Amino acid sequence: MLTSGLLVLIFMLTALSVGSALYAIFKPRFTSQALAKKRLRLAAGAPLGISKLAGGGAKFRKRSIEETLKDIEDKQKEKARNKSSPALTERLRQSGLGWTRTTYLTMCAAAGVMGYVLTAFAIGFDVVPAAGLSLASALLVPHVYVGIKRNRRFAAFGDELPNAVDVIVRGVRSGLPLGDCLRIIAAEGQEPVRSEFRVIVDDQTLGVPVQDAMLRLAERVPLPETNFLATVVSVQNRAGGNLTEALANLSNVLRERKKMRGKIKAMSAEAKASAGIIGALPPVVAGILYLTSPQYISLLFTTDLGQLVLAGCAIWMSLGIMVMRAMINFDF
């Protein structure tokens, strides 16, 4: 039987672990939202080169640009309040897997059954721990898989978007309308840009203005790059100006961001490798001990105290992995 002091200590450690895990999970999201708001404020107050224009026209253009940026910021705030995280259907669409809600639930059930089989029969857990791990597998495995596919698709979209912007710039400079340039990308671009621009063309066919179609693109693909593109098109549509010059500058910014992302990835590769090695050492060592001395380590799986120790180790390892991820995850 566990003493009252040990129970209090376990409760305090569990509470500390849960609080630290929540802090590590939600802090990057709050930081990224604060950075996005700061960029919008800077954009609204930045000098836009309007001093060379006539006095009345310059004031009207500046006021129009500020109103456009304020409208975009208000829409983003409203969207963040109403929908802090995307719904399941939206996440499935953004991942590009082509799954329906029924398919996702079927994958959850299959992951739960597989987790129960592995824990109950392969490892030898009791019914209650095996059921708990089965439920965790059903909830986490498909969710993590969809998240990985979604992030990869977003990364591929961000890498291909500068090329699409260059196509628009060359097409507009050669005399093509903006709609025809979008149709060229929708027909001949690379995935996933091609499918997303095809949706823009379909929206325009139904009568949606191009600036609203671009804002919908920023909602479907929530990346800073798509927000930049939607902002440029909206400002140009409301306040006028040279669209090709603005898009050419945007393409240069996107490519510089890609270079910066590559530099950050190279500089943080050593830290990520160290974190991976540190996180993989405990399960690897436990697996080797289980193969070489099963009687020595089987106490962790067959006794109540051993299972409690395993649960505590899992909590602290998860906390350490989240903290290391927060330390090496650079958002810019």
Secondary structure, DSSP 4 states (H G I P E B T S, - for coil): ---HHHHHHHHHHHHHHHHHHHHHHHHHHHHHHHHHHHHHHHHHHS--S-TTS-HHHHHHHHHHHHHHHHHHHHHHHHHHHH-SS--HHHHHHHHT----HHHHHHHHHHHHHHHHHIIIIII---HHHHHHHHHHHHHHHHHHHHHHHHHHHHHHHHHHHHHHHHHHHHHHHTT--HHHHHHHHHHH--TTHHHHHHHHHHHHHTT--HHHHHHHHHHHS--HHHHHHHHHHHHHHHH---HHHHHHHHHHHHHHHHHHHHHHHHHTHHHHHHHHHHHHHHHHHHHHHHHH-HHHHTHHHHSHHHHHHHHHHHHHHHHHHHHHHHHH----
